[in-house]
Amino acid sequence: MANKIAANLAARGEDRAVAETAQHIVDYWDPTMRSTLLSAEPNRLSLIARRAVEKLSSR
């Protein structure tokens, strides 16, 4: 699902898409979903989704 969100936001530019993907996850995903995403295999994520997860991990 993170890849789909990232793909939908990609037209806004990579940096903005990363920020907005991360914010969407914070705003709308429950803690279990976020935890699962943060432990996901990074190579299964698109570049934007991966960067969003990295951004969330550093919070």
N, CA and C atoms as a LAMMPS dump frame, in Angstrom:
ITEM: TIMESTEP
0
ITEM: NUMBER OF ATOMS
177
ITEM: BOX BOUNDS ff ff ff
-5.0000000000000000e+02 5.0000000000000000e+02
-5.0000000000000000e+02 5.0000000000000000e+02
-5.0000000000000000e+02 5.0000000000000000e+02
ITEM: ATOMS id mol type element x y z
1 1 1 N 0.817 -1.181 0
2 1 2 C 0 0 0
3 1 3 C 0.87 1.257 0
4 2 1 N 1.991 1.23 0.687
5 2 2 C 2.895 2.39 0.697
6 2 3 C 3.398 2.696 -0.709
7 3 1 N 3.662 1.652 -1.488
8 3 2 C 4.113 1.864 -2.864
9 3 3 C 3.039 2.557 -3.697
10 4 1 N 1.78 2.206 -3.497
11 4 2 C 0.689 2.83 -4.251
12 4 3 C 0.537 4.3 -3.862
13 5 1 N 0.625 4.591 -2.584
14 5 2 C 0.536 5.979 -2.128
15 5 3 C 1.687 6.778 -2.73
16 6 1 N 2.878 6.224 -2.662
17 6 2 C 4.057 6.9 -3.211
18 6 3 C 3.902 7.134 -4.707
19 7 1 N 3.391 6.144 -5.42
20 7 2 C 3.204 6.29 -6.869
21 7 3 C 2.198 7.393 -7.184
22 8 1 N 1.143 7.486 -6.392
23 8 2 C 0.137 8.528 -6.612
24 8 3 C 0.686 9.925 -6.357
25 9 1 N 1.673 10.028 -5.495
26 9 2 C 2.239 11.333 -5.15
27 9 3 C 3.5 11.672 -5.943
28 10 1 N 4.004 10.746 -6.714
29 10 2 C 5.279 10.918 -7.417
30 10 3 C 5.301 12.125 -8.349
31 11 1 N 4.17 12.467 -8.938
32 11 2 C 4.12 13.591 -9.88
33 11 3 C 4.421 14.925 -9.197
34 12 1 N 4.393 14.965 -7.897
35 12 2 C 4.652 16.197 -7.143
36 12 3 C 6.149 16.453 -6.95
37 13 1 N 6.967 15.532 -7.441
38 13 2 C 8.409 15.63 -7.246
39 13 3 C 8.826 14.71 -6.119
40 14 1 N 10.024 14.165 -6.228
41 14 2 C 10.452 13.129 -5.288
42 14 3 C 10.458 13.594 -3.833
43 15 1 N 11.076 14.719 -3.548
44 15 2 C 11.175 15.161 -2.156
45 15 3 C 9.806 15.421 -1.538
46 16 1 N 8.939 16.078 -2.293
47 16 2 C 7.595 16.36 -1.783
48 16 3 C 6.801 15.065 -1.635
49 17 1 N 6.946 14.153 -2.592
50 17 2 C 6.246 12.867 -2.517
51 17 3 C 6.694 12.066 -1.296
52 18 1 N 7.981 12.098 -1
53 18 2 C 8.499 11.411 0.195
54 18 3 C 7.859 11.994 1.446
55 19 1 N 7.881 13.309 1.562
56 19 2 C 7.316 13.975 2.744
57 19 3 C 5.824 13.692 2.876
58 20 1 N 5.111 13.766 1.772
59 20 2 C 3.663 13.552 1.824
60 20 3 C 3.302 12.093 2.046
61 21 1 N 4.096 11.184 1.533
62 21 2 C 3.864 9.757 1.792
63 21 3 C 4.071 9.475 3.276
64 22 1 N 5.14 9.981 3.835
65 22 2 C 5.402 9.79 5.262
66 22 3 C 4.276 10.391 6.1
67 23 1 N 3.835 11.58 5.744
68 23 2 C 2.766 12.232 6.516
69 23 3 C 1.456 11.459 6.398
70 24 1 N 1.169 10.937 5.235
71 24 2 C -0.042 10.129 5.048
72 24 3 C -0.004 8.912 5.974
73 25 1 N 1.14 8.278 6.047
74 25 2 C 1.28 7.095 6.905
75 25 3 C 1.059 7.468 8.366
76 26 1 N 1.617 8.588 8.791
77 26 2 C 1.431 9.052 10.173
78 26 3 C -0.041 9.372 10.437
79 27 1 N -0.671 10.057 9.495
80 27 2 C -2.048 10.53 9.691
81 27 3 C -3.097 9.426 9.629
82 28 1 N -2.9 8.432 8.756
83 28 2 C -3.988 7.503 8.453
84 28 3 C -3.734 6.038 8.776
85 29 1 N -2.509 5.652 9.017
86 29 2 C -2.228 4.248 9.29
87 29 3 C -2.239 4.006 10.795
88 30 1 N -2.815 2.879 11.195
89 30 2 C -2.799 2.557 12.624
90 30 3 C -1.403 2.053 13.013
91 31 1 N -1.114 2.028 14.308
92 31 2 C 0.233 1.647 14.76
93 31 3 C 0.703 0.274 14.269
94 32 1 N -0.2 -0.678 14.156
95 32 2 C 0.185 -2.004 13.677
96 32 3 C 0.645 -1.941 12.226
97 33 1 N -0.082 -1.198 11.415
98 33 2 C 0.298 -1.052 10.004
99 33 3 C 1.653 -0.361 9.884
100 34 1 N 1.859 0.697 10.669
101 34 2 C 3.143 1.412 10.632
102 34 3 C 4.277 0.504 11.06
103 35 1 N 4.074 -0.256 12.106
104 35 2 C 5.102 -1.167 12.595
105 35 3 C 5.471 -2.206 11.545
106 36 1 N 4.468 -2.753 10.886
107 36 2 C 4.704 -3.737 9.829
108 36 3 C 5.495 -3.113 8.694
109 37 1 N 5.131 -1.911 8.314
110 37 2 C 5.84 -1.219 7.238
111 37 3 C 7.29 -0.948 7.625
112 38 1 N 7.518 -0.491 8.837
113 38 2 C 8.877 -0.161 9.267
114 38 3 C 9.782 -1.386 9.318
115 39 1 N 9.183 -2.56 9.442
116 39 2 C 9.994 -3.785 9.474
117 39 3 C 10.009 -4.498 8.115
118 40 1 N 9.403 -3.896 7.11
119 40 2 C 9.342 -4.511 5.784
120 40 3 C 10.72 -4.551 5.133
121 41 1 N 10.889 -5.497 4.251
122 41 2 C 12.126 -5.613 3.475
123 41 3 C 12.233 -4.395 2.556
124 42 1 N 13.269 -3.576 2.715
125 42 2 C 13.382 -2.331 1.939
126 42 3 C 13.341 -2.525 0.429
127 43 1 N 13.851 -3.649 -0.065
128 43 2 C 13.872 -3.838 -1.522
129 43 3 C 12.484 -4.104 -2.107
130 44 1 N 11.474 -4.256 -1.265
131 44 2 C 10.093 -4.421 -1.734
132 44 3 C 9.397 -3.077 -1.895
133 45 1 N 10.075 -2.01 -1.484
134 45 2 C 9.486 -0.676 -1.534
135 45 3 C 10.07 0.129 -2.692
136 46 1 N 9.242 0.978 -3.255
137 46 2 C 9.735 1.906 -4.273
138 46 3 C 10.688 2.897 -3.607
139 47 1 N 11.429 3.624 -4.41
140 47 2 C 12.372 4.601 -3.854
141 47 3 C 11.662 5.61 -2.96
142 48 1 N 10.539 6.134 -3.408
143 48 2 C 9.81 7.131 -2.612
144 48 3 C 9.299 6.507 -1.316
145 49 1 N 8.711 5.341 -1.399
146 49 2 C 8.213 4.674 -0.194
147 49 3 C 9.362 4.352 0.764
148 50 1 N 10.484 3.898 0.22
149 50 2 C 11.651 3.581 1.059
150 50 3 C 12.154 4.825 1.781
151 51 1 N 12.243 5.933 1.056
152 51 2 C 12.693 7.181 1.695
153 51 3 C 11.687 7.652 2.745
154 52 1 N 10.397 7.449 2.498
155 52 2 C 9.384 7.822 3.479
156 52 3 C 9.552 6.991 4.754
157 53 1 N 9.811 5.701 4.592
158 53 2 C 10.029 4.827 5.752
159 53 3 C 11.281 5.271 6.509
160 54 1 N 12.328 5.616 5.793
161 54 2 C 13.548 6.116 6.449
162 54 3 C 13.245 7.382 7.241
163 55 1 N 12.435 8.251 6.678
164 55 2 C 12.044 9.487 7.347
165 55 3 C 11.265 9.173 8.626
166 56 1 N 10.357 8.212 8.547
167 56 2 C 9.581 7.824 9.722
168 56 3 C 10.451 7.163 10.782
169 57 1 N 11.421 6.398 10.345
170 57 2 C 12.311 5.701 11.288
171 57 3 C 13.176 6.668 12.078
172 58 1 N 13.427 7.819 11.504
173 58 2 C 14.292 8.78 12.178
174 58 3 C 13.535 9.694 13.138
175 59 1 N 12.219 9.538 13.205
176 59 2 C 11.408 10.372 14.118
177 59 3 C 11.504 9.887 15.529
